[in-house]
Amino acid sequence: MNQNLYFKTRKFESARQLSDYMYLKLKNFSLEPEQPIDSEYMFIISTKFNGTKIDIFMGKNDEESDIPLWQIWAEERVSLFKKMFSKPNEEIEILVRAKLELLVKSIDDVSSVEWGI
């Protein structure tokens, strides 16, 4: 899951506020998210999706803009062995990306929602 979902909004003043918002929204989707973890430069929410462990990373982008630019992305949590010798579950990747995009697009005053590297 190598693409980031970028979006602009003034709704959040900090990455903590974004992570708390996403945590509640993920709970509403019955994804059983764990509490957000502060990793100093971003927040991480771990969850399971169709039995697959997923880590969702989020935070404010450093790029200067008139409206704050945020980014969010998800990665399947896999062992080093699996990372080296197999591919991520593409079906899960597509479903998780669709859910994240749906959640982001539901944010009040959100704009410039797009996937990128």
Stockholm file with secondary structure:
# STOCKHOLM 1.0

chainA/1-117         MNQNLYFKTRKFESARQLSDYMYLKLKNFSLEPEQPIDSEYMFIISTKFNGTKIDIFMGKNDEESDIPLWQIWAEERVSLFKKMFSKPNEEIEILVRAKLELLVKSIDDVSSVEWGI
#=GR chainA/1-117 SS CCCEEEEECSSCSSHHHHHHHHHHHHHHTTCCCCCCEECSSSEEEEEEETTEEEEEEEEECCSCCSSCEEEEEEEECCCHHHHHHSCCCHHHHHHHHHHHHHHHHTSTTCEEEEEEC
#=GC SS_cons         CCCEEEEECSSCSSHHHHHHHHHHHHHHTTCCCCCCEECSSSEEEEEEETTEEEEEEEEECCSCCSSCEEEEEEEECCCHHHHHHSCCCHHHHHHHHHHHHHHHHTSTTCEEEEEEC
//
